[in-house]
């Protein structure tokens, strides 16, 4: 549906450039509509889901290692050229580098790292074998460091919304209580202390909780200007009219002179209030449906894997209010992949329902279950 709406935007009466539309539709609508059916066609078992998780975490850690190299060893010739030509404005602040690794900008890198903090933390608290949980915890620590050196303030909100998803969906009272305590202590540490401000990454993260910050007010002012302009354009100015493609192909349009600084705002400017309402409602429905699917999954190991993917994607979605994240690589792939895998997980759960779970997939904390009851259920199923 969203792809069809995006195609129809080519005849938007505002008259945006067709070339700008062609450039913008790829990340806005084409990638999701291609990735989603591919997931349903190719990922037909939990074993393949495991391979996807290993691959995603491995690639993210590779990006983390490159980010650490940028921070402590230096930039490659290509990375330095990027800074010299266009990147220094946003990636060198007061002489300090905002690490961007392989990604297009530090905002994407930071939010991506935060989303993988959530994925690996959830896997670390899941009832898997101890060595898997330790590896996941190490990956979480490295990803958190990568998030800090990116200098991306919005990454804090990826952790916050991701944590809420975990608390709601785990069905484990111990995890909920410990998680809420840890989250409250972390919030209090950032909001009410100045400990660690000598570390630039931690200082930037702490500034996310300063709602009087100058750059935040600039964004609000830009949104006021857009609100006045878009009152007469309920369907927006067309795809590619704002942001990078707006500056290249729609220089004659007023909207191209305003920085969106947010994917939500960008959708609003391109599709208008009608399109923004449809897109936001669609995303809320998909995430709500994912929560319902996860809530009913019987395989404990599968449930935690799906919680990990949803918590990461919810964080990416929320952070897209502050940066263009969900429409850029690799977060665009992670989001589309995660939604489709969670919908597909219903089939994994049905396949595995009649089989005895492996030791690392048993829910050791689930009340009302014991070995005798489980064995009896298995015997009944087999008979």
C-alpha positions in Angstrom: 0.0 0.0 0.0 2.8 2.4 0.9 4.6 1.6 -2.3 1.5 2.4 -4.3 1.0 5.7 -2.5 4.7 6.5 -3.2 4.3 5.7 -6.9 1.2 8.0 -7.1 3.2 10.8 -5.6 4.9 11.2 -9.0 1.8 13.2 -10.1 1.8 15.4 -7.0 0.5 18.8 -8.1 3.3 20.6 -6.3 5.5 19.6 -9.3 8.6 18.1 -7.7 11.3 16.7 -10.0 10.8 13.2 -11.4 14.5 12.5 -11.0 14.2 13.5 -7.3 11.2 11.2 -7.0 13.1 8.3 -8.5 16.0 8.8 -6.2 13.8 9.1 -3.1 11.4 6.2 -3.7 14.2 3.6 -3.5 14.8 4.1 0.3 11.3 5.3 1.1 9.3 2.5 -0.4 11.1 0.2 -2.8 13.6 -1.4 -0.4 10.8 -2.5 2.1 8.5 -3.8 -0.6 11.4 -5.9 -2.0 12.9 -7.2 1.3 9.6 -8.2 2.9 8.5 -10.9 0.4 12.1 -12.2 0.1 12.0 -12.9 3.8 8.9 -15.0 3.5 10.3 -16.9 0.6 13.8 -17.6 2.0 13.6 -17.7 5.8 11.4 -20.7 6.4 12.9 -22.1 9.6 14.3 -21.0 13.0 17.7 -22.3 11.9 17.8 -19.7 9.2 16.7 -17.0 11.7 19.7 -18.0 13.8 22.0 -17.6 10.9 20.5 -14.1 10.2 21.1 -13.0 13.8 24.7 -14.3 13.7 25.3 -12.5 10.4 23.8 -9.2 11.5 25.6 -9.2 14.8 28.9 -10.1 13.1 28.6 -7.3 10.5 27.6 -4.8 13.2 30.7 -5.8 15.3 32.8 -5.3 12.1 31.5 -1.8 11.9 32.2 -1.3 15.6 35.8 -2.4 15.1 36.2 0.1 12.3 34.7 2.8 14.4 37.2 2.0 17.2 40.0 2.2 14.6 38.8 5.6 13.5 38.7 6.8 17.0 42.1 5.5 18.3 44.2 4.9 15.2 43.0 7.3 12.5 41.0 7.6 9.3 41.7 5.9 6.0 42.3 8.1 3.0 38.8 7.7 1.8 37.3 8.5 5.2 39.5 11.6 5.4 38.4 12.7 1.9 34.8 12.4 3.1 35.5 14.7 6.0 37.4 17.2 3.9 34.7 17.5 1.2 31.4 17.5 3.1 31.6 15.5 6.4 33.5 17.9 8.6 30.5 20.2 9.2 28.6 17.5 11.1 31.3 15.0 12.1 34.0 17.3 13.6 32.6 19.2 16.6 35.0 21.3 18.6 37.8 19.3 17.1 36.4 16.0 18.2 35.4 13.3 15.7 32.0 11.8 15.7 32.8 8.3 14.5 30.8 7.1 11.5 32.6 3.8 10.6 31.4 2.3 7.3 28.1 4.2 7.4 26.9 7.3 5.7 26.9 9.4 8.8 27.5 9.2 12.6 23.8 9.4 13.3 23.1 6.2 11.4 26.1 4.5 13.0 25.1 5.5 16.5 21.5 4.4 16.2 22.5 1.1 14.5 24.9 0.4 17.3 22.2 1.2 19.9 19.8 -1.2 18.2 22.4 -4.0 18.3 23.0 -3.2 22.0 19.3 -4.1 22.5 19.5 -7.3 20.3 22.5 -8.6 22.1 21.3 -7.7 25.6 18.0 -9.6 25.0 20.0 -12.6 23.8 22.2 -12.4 26.8 19.3 -12.6 29.3 17.5 -15.3 27.3 17.6 -18.9 28.6 20.3 -20.1 26.2 23.6 -21.9 26.9 26.0 -19.9 29.2 28.7 -19.4 26.6 26.2 -17.9 24.1 25.0 -15.5 26.7 28.6 -14.4 27.5 29.3 -13.8 23.8 26.1 -11.8 23.5 27.1 -9.7 26.6 30.6 -9.0 25.1 28.9 -7.9 21.8 26.6 -5.7 23.8 29.5 -4.0 25.5 31.3 -3.4 22.3 28.2 -2.0 20.6 27.6 0.3 23.5 31.1 1.7 23.2 30.5 2.1 19.4 27.3 4.0 20.2 29.2 6.4 22.6 32.0 7.3 20.2 29.4 8.1 17.5 28.4 11.1 19.6 24.7 10.5 18.6 22.4 11.8 21.2 19.3 10.2 19.7 20.7 6.7 20.4 19.6 7.1 24.0 16.0 6.9 22.9 16.7 3.7 21.0 17.8 2.1 24.3 14.8 3.6 26.1 12.0 2.4 23.8 13.8 -0.9 23.2 13.9 -1.5 27.0 10.2 -0.9 27.3 9.5 -3.5 24.6 11.7 -6.0 26.5 9.9 -5.3 29.8 6.5 -5.7 28.3 7.2 -8.9 26.2 9.5 -11.1 28.3 6.7 -12.3 30.7 9.5 -12.8 33.2 9.0 -10.9 36.5 12.6 -11.1 37.5 13.8 -9.6 34.2 11.1 -6.9 34.4 12.1 -5.9 38.0 15.8 -5.9 37.4 15.4 -4.2 34.0 13.3 -1.3 35.5 15.8 -0.8 38.3 18.8 -0.8 35.9 16.9 1.6 33.5 16.0 4.0 36.4 19.6 4.0 37.6 20.9 4.7 34.1 18.5 7.5 33.6 19.2 9.1 37.0 23.0 8.8 36.2 22.6 10.7 33.0 20.0 13.2 34.1 21.0 14.2 37.6 24.8 13.8 37.7 27.8 15.1 35.7 29.9 12.1 36.3 31.9 11.1 33.2 31.5 14.4 31.4 35.2 14.3 30.6 34.3 11.6 28.1 32.9 13.3 25.0 30.7 10.4 24.0 29.0 10.2 27.4 28.7 14.0 27.5 26.9 13.9 24.1 24.6 11.1 25.3 23.7 13.0 28.4 22.8 16.1 26.4 19.9 14.1 24.9 18.1 14.7 28.1 18.6 18.5 27.9 15.4 19.7 26.2 16.6 23.3 26.1 19.5 22.3 23.8 20.0 24.8 21.0 19.9 22.3 18.1 16.6 20.9 19.3 15.0 24.4 19.3 16.3 24.9 15.7 14.4 21.7 14.7 11.2 22.9 16.4 11.5 26.2 14.5 11.9 24.4 11.2 8.8 22.4 11.9 6.8 25.6 12.6 7.9 26.9 9.2 6.9 23.6 7.6 3.5 23.6 9.3 2.6 27.0 7.8 3.8 26.0 4.4 2.1 22.6 4.3 -1.3 23.8 5.5 -2.2 24.3 1.8 -0.6 21.0 0.7 -2.3 18.1 2.4 -0.4 15.7 0.1 2.9 17.3 0.6 5.5 18.6 -1.9 6.3 15.2 -3.5 9.1 12.7 -3.1 12.6 14.1 -3.2 11.5 17.7 -2.5 13.4 18.0 0.8 16.7 16.8 2.1 19.7 15.7 -0.1 17.6 15.1 -3.3 15.7 18.3 -2.8 18.9 20.3 -2.8 20.1 18.5 -6.0 16.9 18.3 -8.1 14.4 20.8 -6.5 16.4 23.9 -5.9 13.4 26.0 -7.1 11.1 24.7 -4.3 10.9 26.3 -0.9 10.8 23.0 0.9 14.3 22.1 -0.4 15.7 25.0 1.6 14.6 23.5 5.0 16.6 20.8 6.7 14.2 18.0 7.8 16.5 16.6 10.5 14.0 13.9 10.9 12.5 11.1 8.8 9.1 11.7 10.3 9.3 15.4 9.3 10.6 14.3 5.9 7.6 12.1 5.3 5.4 15.0 6.4 7.0 17.3 3.9 6.9 14.9 1.0 3.5 13.2 1.6 1.7 15.8 3.5 -0.4 15.3 6.6 -2.4 12.7 4.8 0.6 10.6 4.0 2.2 11.1 7.4 -1.0 9.9 9.1 -1.1 6.8 6.9 2.6 6.0 7.3 2.5 6.5 11.1 -0.7 4.4 11.5 0.8 1.6 9.3 3.9 1.5 11.5 1.9 1.5 14.7 -0.2 -1.4 13.4 2.8 -3.5 12.3 4.6 -3.0 15.6 1.4 -3.7 17.5 0.8 -6.9 15.5 4.4 -7.9 16.1 3.8 -7.6 19.9 0.7 -9.7 19.6 2.6 -12.4 17.7 5.4 -12.5 20.2 3.1 -12.6 23.1 1.6 -15.8 21.8 4.8 -17.6 20.8 5.2 -20.8 22.8 8.9 -21.5 22.1 10.8 -19.5 24.7 14.0 -19.3 22.6 12.1 -18.1 19.6 10.2 -15.6 21.6 13.4 -14.0 22.9 14.9 -13.8 19.4 11.8 -12.0 18.2 11.8 -9.7 21.2 15.4 -8.8 20.3 14.5 -7.9 16.7 11.4 -5.9 17.7 13.1 -3.9 20.5 15.9 -2.9 18.0 13.4 -1.9 15.3 11.2 0.0 17.7 14.3 2.0 18.7 15.2 2.6 15.0 11.6 3.9 14.4 11.6 6.3 17.4 15.1 7.6 16.6 13.9 8.4 13.1 12.2 11.4 14.7 15.6 12.9 15.3 17.5 11.6 12.3 16.9 9.9 9.0 17.6 6.4 10.2 14.9 4.0 9.2 15.2 4.9 5.5 19.1 4.5 5.4 21.4 1.5 5.3 21.7 -0.7 7.3 18.8 0.2 9.5 16.4 0.1 6.6 17.3 -3.6 6.0 17.2 -4.4 9.7 13.7 -2.9 10.2 12.1 -4.5 7.1 13.8 -7.8 7.9 12.8 -7.8 11.5 9.1 -7.1 10.9 8.9 -9.8 8.2 10.7 -12.4 10.3 8.4 -11.8 13.3 5.4 -12.3 11.1 7.0 -15.5 9.7 7.9 -16.7 13.2 4.3 -18.0 13.6 5.2 -20.8 11.2 8.4 -21.6 13.1 6.5 -21.9 16.3 3.9 -24.3 14.7 6.7 -26.5 13.3 8.4 -26.8 16.7 5.3 -27.0 18.9 5.2 -30.8 18.7 8.9 -31.3 19.3 10.7 -31.4 22.7 12.7 -28.2 23.2 16.5 -28.2 23.5 18.1 -27.5 26.8 19.0 -23.9 25.9 15.4 -23.2 24.7 13.6 -24.2 27.9 12.1 -21.4 29.9 13.6 -22.0 33.3 11.7 -19.2 34.8 8.2 -20.0 33.4 5.8 -20.7 36.3 3.4 -23.7 36.3 5.7 -26.0 34.2 7.7 -29.0 35.3 9.5 -31.8 33.6 6.8 -34.3 34.3 4.1 -32.1 32.8 6.3 -31.4 29.7 7.0 -35.2 29.2 3.3 -35.9 29.5 2.4 -33.3 26.9 5.0 -34.7 24.6 3.7 -38.3 25.0 0.2 -37.1 24.2 1.3 -35.3 21.1 3.3 -38.2 19.8 0.5 -40.7 20.5 
